Amino acid sequence: MKSKINKIAEDVAVELLWAVCYLFALLPRCVRYGLFTPITSFLLRKVAHYRYDVIMGQLRDSFPEKEEAEIADICRRYYDHLAEMIIGTLSLAGVSDKKRAKCTEFDFSDNFKEEIDGRNIVAMTSHYGFWEIALNLYLVAPKHHLVVAYRPLKSRVMDRFYYRLRKGHSVDAVASKNFMRYYVANRHGINGKNIVVGLISDQNCPVTKGCCWHNFLNHDSLFFDGAEQLAMKFGLPVYYVELERIKAGCYRHHYTLIYDGKEEVKPHEITERYVRHLERTIQAKPEYWMWSHKRWKFTPDENSLFYDNYKDRV
């Protein structure tokens, strides 16, 4: 009986949250981004001091060459971006394909459609820009079904809310721990369509199998190796996806081929290419990366998994 009551309460909470966000999304764009974004940024930065020490510490360690004033300015701009991303997420509830298309541009190579025709591919993105909008690939790739991996949130209400935001008629969201099994079962297509595997590949990674060490932003850093393992096992092309902000809530998606699915590469080479692309993206405009997450929880030593291999590469 108690579990049934909890389930009903959870359902009600999800529906209320969705309804509030849906109504918020109906507000004029100038109100949502012109009014609520600066208010949210002020509250995060000046009132809550949201993870200020984490942000500043990671910026200082990642850019030791920068002066303190420049670090502080990046931090301020990051709060503006974080606020804009919160408003953008709230604005996604029930948004139509037409509205999504207005705030989404794509930059593909001239032969991109030929490269992916009849093939599954891997799209490696990151916590840079407004990554939720990367799901909009389905708008311009009608022959493909997008499958994204995600890490379930501790809050069941928020987990279900985000799942609902991401799920669509040509988009599936699958928990990371089940992702490989899901792909193998559906690798020949979903509803007659090939698959785009969407992976946010800069997740915090524990010292375990499936991760590898790379030098990144002046740190020894762990990255998940799942995209590379998938690409090598099934011969999948891999694209690095960079999100370029056009204006509030609107992004241009740049797709860069980093592995063609056939090239012979050394272990961890595909992930290394991704890491180098991401590092250049962040160095160019650092305020758009997710600095409020603790990025470097682990440091390597001689007993760390795969560290010997990493030492040979650096």
Backbone bond lengths (Angstrom), bond angles and torsions (degrees), N, CA, C in turn:
res aa  C-N    CA-C-N  psi(-1)  N-CA   C-N-CA  omega(-1)  CA-C   N-CA-C  phi
1 M - - - 1.465 - - 1.530 111.08 -
2 K 1.342 115.48 -43.63 1.464 119.89 -179.85 1.516 111.30 -62.82
3 S 1.332 116.89 -42.69 1.462 120.30 -179.47 1.526 110.91 -65.13
4 K 1.350 116.87 -35.24 1.457 120.58 178.27 1.521 110.96 -66.58
5 I 1.337 116.61 -40.89 1.467 120.97 177.50 1.524 110.43 -63.97
6 N 1.347 115.99 -42.52 1.464 120.23 178.06 1.525 111.19 -61.34
7 K 1.333 116.08 -39.62 1.472 120.32 179.14 1.518 110.68 -64.60
8 I 1.336 117.50 -42.45 1.466 121.07 178.60 1.529 110.25 -63.74
9 A 1.335 116.74 -43.53 1.465 120.92 178.88 1.528 110.80 -62.22
10 E 1.316 115.62 -39.27 1.467 120.40 178.56 1.523 110.60 -65.25
11 D 1.340 116.68 -43.90 1.469 120.91 178.47 1.520 111.24 -60.12
12 V 1.334 115.72 -43.64 1.469 120.50 -179.37 1.530 110.23 -64.24
13 A 1.332 116.65 -42.89 1.466 120.70 -179.34 1.526 111.16 -62.40
14 V 1.327 116.88 -42.08 1.465 120.81 179.18 1.525 110.45 -63.72
15 E 1.326 117.08 -45.20 1.462 120.82 -178.78 1.525 111.42 -65.71
16 L 1.332 117.21 -39.07 1.465 120.28 177.68 1.527 111.00 -65.23
17 L 1.330 116.40 -43.72 1.461 120.44 178.87 1.523 110.36 -62.16
18 W 1.323 116.12 -42.94 1.470 120.12 179.21 1.531 110.61 -63.37
19 A 1.335 116.77 -42.41 1.469 120.91 -178.82 1.526 111.45 -63.92
20 V 1.338 116.40 -42.66 1.466 120.35 178.87 1.524 110.57 -62.25
21 C 1.334 116.46 -45.12 1.462 120.68 -179.72 1.525 111.37 -67.17
22 Y 1.323 116.37 -37.15 1.464 120.32 178.43 1.531 110.29 -62.76
23 L 1.325 116.51 -43.83 1.462 120.44 178.62 1.526 110.69 -66.74
24 F 1.340 116.08 -38.11 1.466 120.39 177.74 1.527 110.07 -61.45
25 A 1.341 116.45 -40.42 1.464 120.97 -178.86 1.524 112.51 -64.73
26 L 1.345 117.20 -20.36 1.462 121.00 179.16 1.525 112.82 -78.62
27 L 1.338 117.00 -14.65 1.463 120.05 178.35 1.528 109.71 -64.98
28 P 1.324 117.76 150.86 1.469 119.88 177.10 1.532 111.18 -57.45
29 R 1.294 115.23 146.30 1.461 121.22 -178.76 1.530 111.62 -56.04
30 C 1.341 116.64 -39.85 1.464 119.82 -178.36 1.521 111.71 -64.39
31 V 1.332 117.24 -28.11 1.462 121.05 178.07 1.529 109.62 -77.04
32 R 1.328 116.32 -47.49 1.474 119.99 -177.33 1.520 111.37 -61.83
33 Y 1.335 116.66 -50.47 1.461 119.71 -175.17 1.534 112.95 -92.23
34 G 1.318 116.97 -32.27 1.460 119.30 -178.08 1.515 113.68 -79.73
35 L 1.332 117.00 -29.60 1.461 120.93 -178.44 1.523 112.56 -105.34
36 F 1.331 117.01 -54.08 1.460 120.33 -172.49 1.532 113.30 -74.62
37 T 1.325 117.77 -30.24 1.466 118.57 179.57 1.529 112.56 -64.21
38 P 1.336 119.84 -52.21 1.473 118.51 178.48 1.531 113.25 -62.86
39 I 1.334 117.16 -33.96 1.471 119.54 177.42 1.528 109.74 -64.14
40 T 1.334 116.59 -46.15 1.460 121.37 179.56 1.520 111.05 -62.52
41 S 1.331 117.13 -42.02 1.462 120.73 178.50 1.530 111.03 -61.70
42 F 1.322 116.69 -43.45 1.464 121.08 178.55 1.533 110.96 -60.77
43 L 1.321 116.80 -44.03 1.459 120.64 -179.42 1.531 111.36 -64.87
44 L 1.331 116.85 -41.23 1.467 120.67 -179.99 1.521 111.34 -65.80
45 R 1.337 115.16 -43.29 1.468 119.71 -171.99 1.520 112.93 -85.89
46 K 1.323 117.63 -47.29 1.459 120.67 -171.33 1.529 114.15 -94.28
47 V 1.323 116.33 -29.05 1.467 119.62 -176.39 1.529 110.67 -97.38
48 A 1.338 116.38 -57.63 1.466 120.03 -176.48 1.526 112.87 -82.83
49 H 1.337 117.13 -20.18 1.481 121.10 -173.66 1.534 109.49 48.62
50 Y 1.334 114.71 46.32 1.460 121.63 -171.38 1.531 111.59 -57.43
51 R 1.323 115.39 110.82 1.466 124.34 176.21 1.535 112.67 47.79
52 Y 1.312 115.09 37.59 1.470 120.07 -176.57 1.529 111.42 -59.19
53 D 1.317 116.69 -45.98 1.468 119.81 -177.97 1.524 111.40 -64.12
54 V 1.325 117.14 -38.21 1.469 121.20 177.88 1.522 110.30 -63.16
55 I 1.321 116.06 -47.59 1.465 120.90 -177.93 1.522 111.20 -62.18
56 M 1.321 116.82 -51.03 1.454 120.91 -177.25 1.529 111.26 -65.42
57 G 1.328 116.64 -40.46 1.468 119.61 -179.65 1.510 111.98 -63.12
58 Q 1.334 116.66 -42.91 1.462 119.59 -178.47 1.529 111.26 -71.68
59 L 1.328 116.78 -34.35 1.463 119.50 176.28 1.532 111.15 -65.79
60 R 1.330 116.96 -43.70 1.469 120.05 179.36 1.529 110.92 -61.44
61 D 1.339 116.70 -43.83 1.458 120.39 -178.14 1.529 112.15 -69.50
62 S 1.323 116.42 -31.78 1.464 120.43 -176.90 1.523 112.38 -81.98
63 F 1.325 116.82 -26.56 1.464 121.18 -178.47 1.526 109.98 -130.09
64 P 1.336 117.82 66.85 1.474 120.06 -176.96 1.527 112.99 -64.13
65 E 1.332 116.93 -17.26 1.461 120.23 -178.67 1.526 112.66 -80.74
66 K 1.341 117.51 -12.97 1.459 120.80 -175.43 1.532 111.21 -88.22
67 E 1.322 115.02 146.47 1.461 121.50 176.66 1.534 110.17 -71.70
68 E 1.338 116.04 157.60 1.460 120.77 -177.80 1.534 111.90 -60.02
69 A 1.320 117.08 -36.10 1.469 120.24 -179.78 1.536 110.65 -64.58
70 E 1.331 116.21 -38.28 1.468 119.68 179.04 1.519 110.76 -69.60
71 I 1.335 116.33 -38.51 1.467 120.24 177.04 1.529 109.96 -62.00
72 A 1.318 116.57 -43.66 1.464 121.11 179.68 1.524 111.20 -63.25
73 D 1.342 116.54 -36.82 1.460 120.28 179.26 1.529 111.03 -68.28
74 I 1.335 117.16 -39.79 1.471 120.62 176.07 1.523 109.44 -62.26
75 C 1.319 116.39 -42.25 1.467 121.50 178.40 1.529 110.82 -59.38
76 R 1.316 117.22 -44.25 1.465 121.06 179.47 1.533 110.37 -62.45
77 R 1.329 115.99 -44.25 1.467 119.57 179.84 1.525 111.23 -67.89
78 Y 1.334 116.42 -30.32 1.460 118.81 177.09 1.526 111.05 -65.38
79 Y 1.323 117.14 -41.04 1.466 119.84 176.77 1.531 110.72 -60.80
80 D 1.331 116.91 -39.17 1.465 119.88 177.00 1.531 110.17 -61.55
81 H 1.324 115.64 -43.27 1.462 119.77 179.47 1.520 111.52 -65.94
82 L 1.330 117.02 -43.25 1.460 120.78 -179.95 1.532 110.49 -60.50
83 A 1.323 116.50 -42.02 1.463 120.61 177.84 1.526 110.78 -63.47
84 E 1.309 116.20 -43.15 1.461 120.50 179.23 1.523 111.31 -63.01
85 M 1.328 116.40 -36.27 1.456 120.76 179.48 1.532 110.98 -69.29
86 I 1.325 117.07 -38.03 1.469 120.86 176.26 1.529 109.94 -61.61
87 I 1.324 116.65 -46.59 1.461 121.03 178.81 1.529 110.16 -63.43
88 G 1.334 116.80 -39.79 1.459 120.65 179.47 1.518 112.04 -64.07
89 T 1.338 116.84 -39.14 1.461 120.64 178.89 1.519 111.07 -65.87
90 L 1.330 116.70 -44.14 1.462 120.57 177.83 1.529 111.51 -62.03
91 S 1.332 115.78 -27.47 1.461 120.76 -177.22 1.523 113.44 -82.34
92 L 1.333 117.33 -5.26 1.463 120.33 -177.05 1.520 113.47 -83.98
93 A 1.320 118.23 -15.23 1.467 121.38 -175.22 1.528 110.82 -62.96
94 G 1.305 116.03 114.60 1.455 120.55 176.22 1.513 114.80 71.77
95 V 1.340 118.57 14.75 1.467 120.20 -177.24 1.531 109.51 -70.47
96 S 1.316 116.70 142.32 1.454 122.26 -177.50 1.529 111.14 -81.36
97 D 1.334 115.64 161.70 1.463 120.57 176.00 1.526 110.93 -60.51
98 K 1.324 116.67 -35.86 1.463 121.00 -179.58 1.520 110.98 -62.56
99 K 1.330 116.72 -43.75 1.468 120.21 179.18 1.523 110.95 -69.98
100 R 1.345 116.89 -37.17 1.463 119.79 176.94 1.531 110.58 -60.56
101 A 1.327 115.74 -42.64 1.462 120.33 -177.30 1.528 111.94 -64.33
102 K 1.336 117.35 -32.12 1.456 120.87 -179.53 1.523 112.48 -65.07
103 C 1.339 116.95 -26.27 1.463 120.60 -176.73 1.525 112.44 -110.68
104 T 1.324 116.68 21.20 1.449 119.85 -176.84 1.521 110.65 -135.82
105 E 1.332 116.89 127.07 1.464 122.26 172.68 1.522 108.38 -125.24
106 F 1.326 116.02 153.91 1.458 120.76 -179.25 1.522 110.08 -128.20
107 D 1.316 114.88 138.29 1.464 122.17 177.03 1.526 107.35 -118.84
108 F 1.334 115.90 100.15 1.458 121.89 179.42 1.526 109.52 -108.73
109 S 1.329 115.69 160.81 1.455 119.92 170.69 1.528 108.54 -68.38
110 D 1.336 116.59 161.02 1.461 121.14 -176.61 1.523 112.63 -59.29
111 N 1.334 116.15 -32.36 1.470 120.01 -177.05 1.532 112.24 -106.78
112 F 1.338 117.09 24.49 1.462 120.66 -177.49 1.528 111.95 -59.41
113 K 1.334 116.68 -47.16 1.465 119.50 -177.33 1.526 111.26 -63.09
114 E 1.332 117.04 -34.59 1.463 119.64 177.10 1.524 110.91 -70.70
115 E 1.333 116.29 -35.44 1.471 120.76 -179.42 1.524 111.69 -64.34
116 I 1.324 117.10 -36.16 1.462 119.92 -174.20 1.523 113.21 -100.51
117 D 1.333 117.13 -6.07 1.466 120.11 -176.14 1.528 110.84 -60.45
118 G 1.323 116.75 121.11 1.459 122.06 177.85 1.519 114.36 74.23
119 R 1.338 117.42 15.05 1.465 120.37 -176.38 1.529 110.57 -129.56
120 N 1.311 115.59 148.81 1.458 121.22 165.53 1.520 107.83 -79.47
121 I 1.332 117.25 148.07 1.462 120.76 178.61 1.516 109.66 -137.70
122 V 1.335 115.27 164.76 1.460 122.44 175.59 1.524 108.60 -113.69
123 A 1.326 117.25 129.63 1.461 123.03 176.04 1.522 108.20 -113.97
124 M 1.342 116.74 112.93 1.459 121.81 -178.36 1.525 109.80 -98.60
125 T 1.312 115.99 113.45 1.452 120.49 177.00 1.527 109.08 -117.06
126 S 1.332 117.43 -163.88 1.469 120.11 -172.98 1.518 109.60 -156.97
127 H 1.340 115.22 179.93 1.464 120.88 174.37 1.534 109.30 -83.46
128 Y 1.311 114.80 55.99 1.462 121.42 -179.85 1.521 108.10 -125.58
129 G 1.327 115.61 134.19 1.445 118.76 -175.51 1.522 110.34 70.49
130 F 1.296 116.35 -151.18 1.459 122.64 179.32 1.527 107.59 -103.76
131 W 1.353 115.79 85.24 1.458 120.32 -169.29 1.521 113.45 -66.22
132 E 1.336 118.29 -23.57 1.466 119.59 179.23 1.532 111.50 -60.87
133 I 1.318 116.22 -29.27 1.461 120.21 -177.53 1.532 111.46 -75.85
134 A 1.333 117.44 -11.81 1.462 120.38 176.93 1.525 111.65 -63.35
135 L 1.339 117.06 -20.22 1.463 121.45 177.13 1.529 111.86 -62.77
136 N 1.328 116.58 -16.58 1.462 120.19 -176.27 1.519 113.47 -70.28
137 L 1.318 117.63 3.20 1.467 120.37 176.25 1.525 111.23 -56.10
138 Y 1.316 116.74 -32.11 1.467 119.65 -178.05 1.536 112.02 -59.34
139 L 1.344 116.98 -20.63 1.461 120.22 -179.13 1.520 112.36 -67.63
140 V 1.343 116.68 -28.30 1.474 120.47 -175.37 1.524 112.76 -118.69
141 A 1.334 117.31 2.35 1.473 121.15 178.80 1.528 108.51 -126.76
142 P 1.333 118.01 69.25 1.469 121.06 -173.61 1.528 114.04 -66.36
143 K 1.330 117.35 -17.24 1.467 120.35 -179.03 1.531 112.04 -89.43
144 H 1.326 116.70 1.68 1.461 120.67 -177.52 1.528 111.20 -123.70
145 H 1.310 114.93 149.72 1.457 123.26 175.74 1.527 107.50 -110.04
146 L 1.314 116.85 125.09 1.468 121.49 -176.81 1.520 110.41 -88.11
147 V 1.332 115.85 127.06 1.465 121.80 176.88 1.519 107.71 -121.86
148 V 1.324 116.75 119.09 1.467 120.86 -176.07 1.525 110.14 -113.58
149 A 1.314 115.09 141.34 1.464 120.76 175.88 1.523 109.02 -91.25
150 Y 1.331 116.27 141.99 1.461 119.57 178.06 1.528 109.36 -144.02
151 R 1.319 115.03 158.26 1.452 121.25 177.45 1.528 107.91 -101.92
152 P 1.334 117.58 117.13 1.467 120.28 -178.19 1.527 111.84 -56.13
153 L 1.327 115.98 140.14 1.459 121.40 178.51 1.522 110.70 -82.18
154 K 1.319 116.55 156.20 1.459 121.03 -179.79 1.528 111.37 -65.96
155 S 1.312 116.45 -37.40 1.459 120.88 177.84 1.522 109.19 -78.10
156 R 1.315 117.40 119.65 1.455 121.40 -179.81 1.527 111.08 -63.61
157 V 1.320 116.94 -37.68 1.456 120.41 -179.72 1.524 110.30 -63.54
158 M 1.342 117.28 -49.57 1.454 120.58 -179.15 1.527 111.12 -67.84
159 D 1.329 116.91 -35.17 1.462 119.94 178.40 1.529 110.53 -62.58
160 R 1.318 116.69 -44.59 1.461 120.30 179.83 1.535 111.39 -68.95
161 F 1.335 116.41 -34.93 1.460 120.49 178.03 1.530 110.39 -63.34
162 Y 1.342 116.73 -48.57 1.466 120.01 -179.69 1.525 111.41 -66.35
163 Y 1.330 116.85 -36.35 1.463 119.53 177.51 1.531 109.63 -61.63
164 R 1.312 117.42 -41.42 1.459 122.01 179.65 1.525 111.23 -66.22
165 L 1.331 116.85 -36.94 1.461 120.23 176.66 1.524 111.42 -61.62
166 R 1.331 116.05 -38.31 1.461 120.94 -172.84 1.520 113.67 -86.26
167 K 1.322 116.75 -30.23 1.457 120.69 -174.31 1.527 110.29 -71.93
168 G 1.331 116.02 136.68 1.449 120.67 178.00 1.513 110.93 -151.44
169 H 1.333 116.13 -179.67 1.466 119.07 -176.82 1.526 112.36 -67.79
170 S 1.325 117.94 -21.85 1.463 120.93 175.90 1.521 111.27 -125.03
171 V 1.339 116.32 23.11 1.469 121.74 -179.20 1.518 109.51 -136.51
172 D 1.321 116.37 130.17 1.458 122.19 172.90 1.526 108.78 -120.91
173 A 1.330 116.72 140.17 1.456 122.41 174.89 1.529 107.87 -111.72
174 V 1.340 116.35 125.56 1.458 121.85 -174.35 1.528 108.99 -126.43
175 A 1.320 116.55 133.15 1.468 120.89 178.09 1.529 110.02 -57.96
176 S 1.326 116.18 138.91 1.470 121.44 -174.60 1.521 113.12 -54.27
177 K 1.332 117.44 -39.75 1.455 120.52 -175.90 1.529 112.00 -66.98
178 N 1.327 116.45 -20.94 1.463 120.91 -179.93 1.528 112.63 -103.95
179 F 1.331 116.34 2.79 1.455 118.99 -166.75 1.525 113.03 -67.95
180 M 1.320 117.59 -47.74 1.466 120.21 -177.64 1.524 110.49 -60.39
181 R 1.319 116.92 -44.35 1.462 120.25 179.06 1.535 110.61 -62.55
182 Y 1.332 116.52 -40.25 1.460 120.55 178.74 1.525 110.79 -63.14
183 Y 1.332 116.73 -43.90 1.465 119.52 -178.59 1.525 111.05 -64.36
184 V 1.316 117.20 -45.58 1.460 120.79 -179.21 1.530 110.33 -58.71
185 A 1.319 116.27 -41.07 1.463 120.36 -178.23 1.533 112.09 -69.47
186 N 1.347 116.79 -25.47 1.469 119.99 -174.47 1.528 113.41 -119.18
187 R 1.323 117.32 13.70 1.460 120.93 -171.92 1.530 113.49 -63.23
188 H 1.326 117.98 -19.24 1.465 120.20 179.68 1.521 112.37 -87.90
189 G 1.337 115.90 3.31 1.456 119.42 174.23 1.511 113.77 126.86
190 I 1.326 115.62 156.01 1.468 123.07 176.75 1.520 107.14 -125.42
191 N 1.322 115.97 120.25 1.468 121.38 -178.07 1.531 111.99 54.73
192 G 1.329 114.52 37.59 1.458 119.83 178.39 1.513 114.66 78.08
193 K 1.330 117.57 8.09 1.466 121.30 -178.07 1.519 110.65 -113.16
194 N 1.346 116.08 147.79 1.457 120.48 170.93 1.523 109.91 -70.73
195 I 1.335 115.89 169.01 1.461 121.09 -171.43 1.524 111.26 -110.62
196 V 1.314 115.94 136.86 1.465 122.74 164.21 1.518 106.80 -103.60
197 V 1.309 116.58 117.16 1.465 121.77 177.65 1.524 108.01 -88.06
198 G 1.316 117.56 111.98 1.455 121.81 -179.71 1.519 111.16 -99.49
199 L 1.326 116.31 118.80 1.470 121.12 -176.50 1.520 110.39 -127.41
200 I 1.329 116.29 124.02 1.466 121.14 169.47 1.526 105.81 -83.29
201 S 1.315 116.25 102.17 1.463 120.59 -163.52 1.517 114.90 -97.66
202 D 1.347 117.65 10.04 1.463 119.38 175.86 1.527 110.96 -109.79
203 Q 1.335 116.26 27.07 1.462 120.46 176.76 1.525 110.54 -61.57
204 N 1.355 116.19 152.26 1.458 119.29 171.49 1.522 108.82 -60.70
205 C 1.307 116.42 128.97 1.465 121.16 -173.20 1.523 109.36 -120.07
206 P 1.316 118.89 128.69 1.471 120.94 176.24 1.526 110.51 -76.79
207 V 1.323 116.47 166.00 1.462 120.84 178.79 1.526 107.29 -77.58
208 T 1.329 115.33 90.60 1.457 120.55 -176.71 1.515 109.14 -154.03
209 K 1.319 116.39 172.89 1.454 120.17 176.43 1.528 109.00 -63.49
210 G 1.326 115.03 147.69 1.454 119.14 -177.48 1.512 112.25 94.43
211 C 1.339 117.20 0.02 1.463 122.08 176.77 1.524 109.73 -124.94
212 C 1.315 116.30 160.05 1.463 120.47 177.45 1.523 109.12 -146.46
213 W 1.326 115.49 155.31 1.460 122.60 -178.36 1.531 110.44 -87.63
214 H 1.329 115.27 139.59 1.468 121.71 174.75 1.525 107.79 -144.55
215 N 1.331 115.68 151.06 1.455 119.68 172.96 1.516 108.18 -82.83
216 F 1.348 116.16 125.05 1.461 120.12 -170.82 1.518 109.07 -151.66
217 L 1.325 116.37 119.74 1.468 122.22 177.88 1.531 111.49 52.65
218 N 1.309 115.17 47.84 1.463 121.49 175.15 1.525 113.18 68.26
219 H 1.338 117.44 22.33 1.461 122.15 179.28 1.527 110.54 -134.05
220 D 1.328 116.58 150.60 1.454 121.21 161.75 1.522 106.24 -75.68
221 S 1.327 116.76 118.48 1.461 120.99 -168.64 1.524 111.59 -128.76
222 L 1.326 115.59 141.97 1.458 121.94 176.61 1.526 110.59 -94.38
223 F 1.332 116.13 134.39 1.451 122.26 175.74 1.521 109.60 -128.49
224 F 1.314 115.84 143.25 1.454 119.72 172.94 1.530 109.48 -64.96
225 D 1.321 115.80 141.15 1.462 121.94 -177.95 1.531 111.50 -104.77
226 G 1.340 116.96 12.63 1.455 120.76 -173.34 1.511 114.11 -62.22
227 A 1.340 117.48 -39.99 1.467 120.33 -179.56 1.527 110.47 -62.18
228 E 1.333 115.71 -43.76 1.467 119.75 179.13 1.525 111.25 -64.45
229 Q 1.319 117.25 -44.27 1.463 120.43 179.93 1.524 111.09 -60.70
230 L 1.307 116.55 -41.74 1.462 121.52 179.04 1.522 110.86 -64.85
231 A 1.341 115.66 -45.84 1.463 120.36 -178.10 1.528 111.85 -64.00
232 M 1.325 116.45 -42.26 1.462 120.49 -178.07 1.527 111.78 -70.57
233 K 1.311 116.73 -38.98 1.466 120.55 -177.07 1.518 112.06 -70.05
234 F 1.340 117.20 -37.24 1.459 120.47 -174.33 1.528 113.64 -113.69
235 G 1.346 117.65 5.49 1.460 120.74 177.51 1.517 113.60 64.44
236 L 1.343 116.65 47.97 1.459 121.63 -175.20 1.530 111.30 -99.87
237 P 1.337 118.28 136.27 1.467 119.97 170.95 1.530 109.70 -64.34
238 V 1.332 115.83 147.71 1.466 121.26 -179.10 1.521 108.85 -123.50
239 Y 1.321 115.94 131.83 1.458 122.16 178.69 1.530 109.97 -117.92
240 Y 1.332 114.22 137.53 1.459 119.95 169.53 1.521 107.33 -88.95
241 V 1.329 116.34 128.32 1.464 121.52 -177.31 1.528 109.15 -110.14
242 E 1.313 116.44 116.65 1.468 122.28 177.35 1.523 108.97 -109.10
243 L 1.322 116.00 132.13 1.457 121.41 178.60 1.535 109.57 -100.66
244 E 1.303 115.53 121.15 1.466 122.05 178.84 1.524 109.54 -107.65
245 R 1.317 116.71 121.07 1.464 120.74 -179.49 1.520 110.55 -69.53
246 I 1.329 116.26 127.48 1.466 122.54 174.92 1.526 109.41 -94.04
247 K 1.326 114.86 -51.10 1.463 123.03 174.49 1.522 106.07 -158.83
248 A 1.317 117.14 178.60 1.457 120.41 -175.19 1.529 111.56 -51.68
249 G 1.326 116.07 120.61 1.456 121.82 176.62 1.508 115.49 78.65
250 C 1.326 118.40 -1.30 1.469 122.44 -177.57 1.528 110.27 -120.35
251 Y 1.331 116.36 132.55 1.453 121.20 -174.32 1.524 112.14 -136.87
252 R 1.329 114.88 148.62 1.462 122.45 171.08 1.527 107.81 -101.25
253 H 1.313 117.51 130.45 1.462 123.58 -177.55 1.530 109.02 -99.04
254 H 1.311 116.79 118.97 1.464 121.46 177.02 1.539 108.93 -102.09
255 Y 1.324 116.68 122.69 1.456 122.25 179.06 1.532 109.36 -105.81
256 T 1.339 115.76 120.01 1.459 121.36 179.87 1.525 109.22 -120.32
257 L 1.321 117.03 123.55 1.466 121.38 179.47 1.533 109.22 -72.40
258 I 1.340 116.76 123.02 1.473 119.90 178.27 1.529 112.12 -115.06
259 Y 1.331 116.57 -8.07 1.470 120.83 175.43 1.522 107.51 -158.49
260 D 1.333 116.35 130.19 1.465 119.87 -173.55 1.524 114.19 -90.72
261 G 1.329 117.14 0.44 1.455 120.37 179.72 1.513 114.33 89.56
262 K 1.341 116.98 -5.49 1.464 121.08 -176.98 1.534 113.16 -126.61
263 E 1.315 116.57 -29.89 1.460 121.70 -175.45 1.525 111.59 -57.76
264 E 1.319 116.26 140.33 1.464 120.80 174.10 1.528 108.18 -82.26
265 V 1.313 116.41 122.76 1.464 121.25 -177.32 1.529 110.04 -130.35
266 K 1.314 115.31 158.10 1.461 121.06 176.78 1.529 109.72 -76.05
267 P 1.329 117.50 159.76 1.469 119.56 176.67 1.536 111.40 -56.10
268 H 1.293 116.89 136.83 1.469 126.07 177.68 1.529 113.25 73.92
269 E 1.343 118.19 3.78 1.462 120.67 -176.71 1.526 111.83 -68.25
270 I 1.317 118.21 -40.45 1.467 120.83 -179.52 1.529 109.77 -64.62
271 T 1.340 115.97 -44.28 1.466 119.60 177.94 1.523 110.50 -63.84
272 E 1.334 117.10 -38.41 1.465 120.89 178.20 1.525 111.03 -61.15
273 R 1.305 117.72 -40.74 1.464 120.96 178.29 1.530 110.14 -62.95
274 Y 1.319 115.86 -43.05 1.468 120.20 176.37 1.527 110.63 -59.54
275 V 1.328 116.73 -46.06 1.466 121.62 -178.22 1.519 110.82 -59.81
276 R 1.335 117.03 -43.45 1.461 120.22 -178.96 1.535 111.25 -66.48
277 H 1.314 117.61 -40.08 1.465 120.44 176.77 1.520 110.48 -62.94
278 L 1.317 116.53 -46.29 1.465 120.58 -178.95 1.523 110.77 -63.09
279 E 1.308 117.27 -41.21 1.461 120.65 -179.88 1.521 110.93 -60.82
280 R 1.331 117.17 -43.69 1.468 120.20 178.70 1.528 110.93 -64.60
281 T 1.324 116.49 -39.16 1.464 120.54 177.98 1.526 110.70 -60.07
282 I 1.329 116.50 -47.20 1.466 121.20 -177.84 1.521 111.05 -67.90
283 Q 1.325 117.61 -41.05 1.462 120.19 -179.33 1.526 111.72 -63.29
284 A 1.331 116.79 -31.46 1.466 120.13 -179.48 1.528 111.27 -70.64
285 K 1.348 117.09 -44.00 1.469 121.62 179.36 1.524 108.73 -142.56
286 P 1.322 116.88 81.36 1.474 120.71 -171.32 1.520 115.06 -66.81
287 E 1.318 118.44 -20.77 1.474 120.00 -174.82 1.520 113.37 -66.90
288 Y 1.331 117.76 -13.58 1.462 119.81 -176.14 1.520 113.91 -94.84
289 W 1.328 118.23 2.99 1.465 120.13 176.44 1.525 109.32 -94.65
290 M 1.320 117.60 159.96 1.469 122.79 -172.37 1.538 110.26 -84.09
291 W 1.319 117.28 79.33 1.461 122.12 -175.65 1.523 113.47 -76.19
292 S 1.302 118.72 -16.32 1.464 119.74 -177.22 1.526 112.78 -79.98
293 H 1.339 118.31 -8.47 1.461 121.03 170.99 1.521 109.49 -85.34
294 K 1.310 117.38 141.95 1.467 120.42 176.22 1.520 109.09 -73.46
295 R 1.327 114.88 107.09 1.460 120.71 -171.07 1.521 113.75 -84.73
296 W 1.285 116.80 -30.19 1.466 119.36 -172.03 1.523 110.34 -121.83
297 K 1.342 114.81 73.36 1.457 120.84 179.87 1.524 112.20 -80.09
298 F 1.327 116.29 -20.76 1.466 120.35 -173.83 1.529 109.89 -123.68
299 T 1.315 115.60 143.96 1.464 121.94 174.32 1.523 108.38 -124.22
300 P 1.312 117.44 141.73 1.464 119.96 -175.16 1.524 112.28 -80.73
301 D 1.328 115.45 152.99 1.453 121.98 167.69 1.514 107.09 -139.98
302 E 1.313 116.65 -175.89 1.462 119.61 -174.84 1.528 113.06 -65.22
303 N 1.324 117.55 -15.40 1.456 120.86 179.55 1.530 113.43 -95.85
304 S 1.352 116.86 -2.63 1.459 119.76 -177.54 1.526 110.98 -71.24
305 L 1.334 114.95 143.55 1.461 120.37 176.75 1.526 110.42 -58.12
306 F 1.330 116.75 132.79 1.457 124.72 173.61 1.531 113.82 67.17
307 Y 1.339 118.23 8.85 1.459 118.02 -176.94 1.526 111.84 -71.08
308 D 1.328 117.42 -32.77 1.465 119.83 177.59 1.517 110.63 -60.47
309 N 1.321 116.03 -42.05 1.465 120.53 178.52 1.527 110.41 -64.54
310 Y 1.317 116.45 -38.78 1.468 121.15 179.69 1.520 110.69 -65.28
311 K 1.318 118.26 -42.01 1.456 122.32 179.67 1.524 110.87 -61.19
312 D 1.309 116.86 -33.00 1.465 120.94 179.29 1.526 111.61 -71.89
313 R 1.351 116.57 -23.40 1.459 120.25 -176.85 1.504 113.58 -90.51
314 V 1.346 118.25 -22.14 1.475 120.41 -175.96 1.513 110.34 -98.87
